[in-house]
Amino acid sequence: MRNKKIKTDYLKKRELLNSYNFYKAEHKKLPVSEEEYQELKDEILILESRYPSIKKMGDDLIIRATLTYGDGRRYNGAIKSAEEQIPHGYGTMSLNDGKLDWDYVGEFKDGVYDGKGEFVSIGYYSYKGEWKKSHFHGKGKFVNEQTKEIYEGEFKDSRKNGYGVLLVADQFRTEGQWKDDELHGKGKITYLKDIEDQEKGTIMKGNLKKGNFDGLCEIIYPDGEILDCMYVNGKRTKAKFRGEKKWHIYKK
């Protein structure tokens, strides 16, 4: 659309129509007569028929509103339409009722978190990244304040799926492939403190199945020694230090 005057006139008409629709949705009646309302709609349709490309400009107009919900939530941002007043586009939603205190800032689609956004629940957890239908979906960073866990990587339906790195307080760091919140595939665990029979700085690398080492694995100790191990569903069946020929077999 090159004619600036026609474009400006069209957009003003669309904005005026939106204001009429807002009034109608709130008061159950129009602020003008039915004839004036229909005349405005006809003028818009005529312009759209003459200049087909102009309609997208009107459809792309961002309609904003402030919405409140029965459970105490409050939303401020883009909505789908004057008739269908649900979050759609960029906005903020929050709940501060004395018990729960959280905020979401980002993209919405058809009333739910969808796109890129950040959710923060003070004292509980936060997530910043990609969303789909209000689930963590895609790449993001999840921080659990209560368990002191930080996961950064890929999600599907709010579960760890794909490649990611999990840091658990000052205890250990795990990285690799995940499936439904468990390491599944190639992975690595680095111990950040002495835990049970593993000393600080020890690294375990290998294949995991549903969170347990399964198959050939190597344990790299802080002094550089490497222990080759065979695991079956998380249980070590045999092991030998790198360079040795004889395996030590573990009793079942």
N, C-alpha and C positions, 0 to 999 in steps of 0.2 A: 504494500500500500504506500504510494508515493504522495498522494494528496493529503497533506497534513491537516487541512481544515476538516475534510470528511472524516479522517481518522479521529480527530479530537471530538467532533460532534457525535460520532458513533459511540466512543468510549464514555462520554458524558451521559448519553441515553442509557447505556448499559448500567452505569453506576446509579442512575436515577431509578431504573427498574429494580435494581437490587435493594435500594432503600425502601421502595414500595413493598417489596416482598418481605423485608425485615419487619416492617410495620404490620403487615398482614399476619405474619407468623406470631407476633406478640399480642396483637389486639383483636385478631380474628375478623378484621375488616380492613379495607383499603383506606389510605389517607386521601384518596381522590375518587372520583366517580368511576364506575366500571367502564364508561365510554372513554374517559381520559386514559385509563390504564390500558385498555385494548388498543387505543390509538398509538400509544407509545410502543407497544409490542409490534404493531404493524409497521411503524417507522423503522424499527430495528430490523425486522424481517426483510423489508424492501432494500435497505442498505446492504444486508448480507447477500441478497440475491444478485444485486448489481456488482458487488465486490466480494466474491467468495473468500478471498484470503483474509478479509477483515474479521471474520467470525472468531478465528483462533485468538485474536488480540483480546476480544471480549471474554472468551472462555478462560483466558490466562489471567484475568483480573483476580487479584487476591482479595478475598472477602474475609475480614477479620471480626472477631467477636470475643467477648468474655463470657464463659459458661461456668455455672456452678452446679454441683451434683448433690444428691441427697446424702451421700456418705461423707461430705465435707471437701471433696476434691474441687479444685478451681483450675480452669483452663483459660489461657489467653493466647490467641494466635489465629492462624488461618483456619477457616471452616469450609466445608464442602459447598454449601449454598445457603441462601437465606431460608429456603424451605427445609433443607436437611442440615441442621446446625449441629454438626459433629466435627471434631478435630480432623483436619485434612490439609496437610502442608506443614509449614514450620510453626512451632509454638512451644509453650511451656505449660506443664501441668504439675500441681503440687497438692500435698495433703499435710496439714499441720493441725492435728487435733489434740495435742498434749500427750498422746500415746505414740503415735507414728509421726515421723517427720521426714518426708521425702520430696524430692523434686526431679522432674524429668524435663530436659531441654533438648529439643531436636525435631525430627520429622515424624509426621503422623500420616496414616492412610486409612480412610473409612473408620475413624474413631479410635484406632489402636496405634501403638508405637510401630513404625515401619520406615526403614531408611537408616540414617545415621543419627545417633543421639546419645545422651548421657543421663543415667539414672543414679541418684545418690540418696541413700537411706542412712541418715546419720546414726552411727553406733552399730550399724548392721553390715551393709555392703554397698558397693558401687559398681557400675558397669558403664564403660564407654566404648562404643563401637557400632556395629551394624545390627539392625533389628529386622524381624519379619513377624508380623502378626503378634506383637508384644513378646516375642521370644528373642533371646540372644541368637543371632543367626548370621554367620559370616565371621569377620575378624573383629576381635575386641579384647578389652582388658577388664578382668573381674577381680575385685579386691574384697575379701571377706574380713571385716574388722574383728569379728569375734574369734575366728580360728587363725587369724594372721596368715591367710593364704592369698597368694597373688598368682593368677593365671593369665597369661597373655598368649593368644593364639586363635584357633578357629573353633567355631561353635555351630551346632545344628540343633534347633528346637531347645535352646537353653542348656544343652549338654556339650561337653568337650568332645569335639569330633574333628579329626584332621590333625595338623601339626600344631603343637603348642608347648609352652614352658610353664611349669608350675613350681613356685617357690613357697615352701611351707616354713614360715617363721625363720628361725636360724638353724633348722634341723637338716633339711635336704632340698635339693633342686632336681626336678625331673624334667626331661624334655624328650620329645619324640612324637610318634603317632598315637592318637587317641581315638577311642570308639565308645560312645555312651558313657563318658566320664571316667573311663579306665584306659591305661596305657595298653595299646594293642598294635603290635608291629615293632619296628625298630625303635629302641629307646635307650635312655641313659639316665642313671641316678648318681648324683654327686652328694656325698655326705658332708655337711657343713659343721658337724660336731660329732663327738663320739656317741654312737647309738648302738646299743646291744653289742654285737660282735664286730661292728664296723667302726673303724677309727676315722677321725676327721680327715678329709681330703681324699678318701677312698672313692673310686669311680667304678660303677658297674655298667657294662654295656652289653647289649644283646637283643634278642627277640623276646617280646612279651605277648602274653595271651590273656585277655581279661584281667589285666593288672599284675599278672605273675610272670616271672621269667620262665621261658619254655624253649628248650633247645640249647644251642651253644651260646655261652656267655663268657665274658672276660672281666676279671676284677683287677683293677689297676690300683696298687697300694701307693701311699705317699712316697715310699722309698724307691718307687719305680718297678718293683717286682710285679709280675703279672700272673694271675692264677686263671687258667682255663677251666671252665666248669661246664657240666651238662645238667640241665634242669628239666624236670617233667612236672608241669603244672605247679611251679613255684618251689618244688622240692629238689634239692641238689642230689644227683645220683652218682656223679663221679667228678674228680678234679685232679689237676696236676699243674705244677708250676711250669711256666713257659721254659722250654729247653729240656725238661725231663721227658723220659719215654714212658714211664709207668704211671698209669692212672690209679688214684686212690678211689676205691669203690665204697660208697656209703650204704650201710645196711638199711633195708626198708623198715 
